[in-house]
Amino acid sequence: MSERKVLTKYYPPDFDPSKITRTRRPPGESAGAKVQTVRLMAPFSMKCLACGEYIYKGRKFNARKEVTEQRYYAIPIFRFYIRCTRCSGEITFKTDPKNMDYECERGAKRNFEIWRQGDGGEKETDEERLDRLEREQEEKTAMEELEAKVVDAKQEIAVADALDEIRTRNARNERARGKEVDAAGGLEERLMEEERRRVEAEDAERARKAFMTEEGEKVRRIIGDEEEKKGRGEEKGGMAPPPVPMFQRMVKKKKDFGAALGIKKKAALV
């Protein structure tokens, strides 16, 4: 089986390299011009002037590439030859390093020119180009300043939000501490109030026991005749020292409800 890609060539036994002659350049072709076949895509959309066929941008062609003698700041300018896909008319265009684009020469008309978008179809001069670049630089500087101001404003807003959050957290902590203090103070007040009530209850219990007998009856004070007289005399004559209280058990006489109803009790036999 033969190889698909041949790396070596067959030379017959009677091969003589000295008999090979070098081909000469045609008389009309200059020494600087070089033409080669390349595969390219249409750099812009165009319309054929011969048949009116529209050729869209990106259409692939087998073109002839020519290096011209023209230069733009030591940059060579290339010319390309293609044929219309409908009428096979020849179309030529070349590179334009000044505007970083291509320029259509003959056989077709470009549908849209980038540098003619704002100035009514006239090419701008070098001075106009410099002025336009200066204006773009100024606008770019202004936009950069505006972006820097926006970034600063966002940072200030973020710092303010962080401060507000810190203040809110501190206030919440202070309120929590205040509630704890109030709860502790209220607990102390409740304890003091309970202690006071307990002491008052103990005092009242002691006073009640002091004025009670062993059987649990209350003790009342009996004022004698002499004390009454002294009290009356003091009321008439002047102030007298208060009498000394006397604690004596007084038996309360029971009411006879049977006599009120007409019931007579029998006398005791003993």
Sequence and secondary structure as in RCSB ss.txt:
>XXXX:A:sequence
MSERKVLTKYYPPDFDPSKITRTRRPPGESAGAKVQTVRLMAPFSMKCLACGEYIYKGRKFNARKEVTEQRYYAI
PIFRFYIRCTRCSGEITFKTDPKNMDYECERGAKRNFEIWRQGDGGEKETDEERLDRLEREQEEKTAMEELEAKV
VDAKQEIAVADALDEIRTRNARNERARGKEVDAAGGLEERLMEEERRRVEAEDAERARKAFMTEEGEKVRRIIGD
EEEKKGRGEEKGGMAPPPVPMFQRMVKKKKDFGAALGIKKKAALV
>XXXX:A:secstr
   SS  S    TT  GGG       TTS SS  EEEEEEE SS EEETTT  EE TT EEEEEEEEEEEEETTE
EEEEEEEE TTT  EEEEEEETTTTEEEEEESEEES  GGGTTTTT    HHHHHHHHHHHHHHHHHHHHHHHHH
HHHHHHHHHHHHHHHHHHHHHHHHHHHHHHHHHHHHHHHHHHHHHHHHHHHHHHHHHHHHTB TTS B EE   H
HHHHHHHHHHHH         EE        HHHHHT        
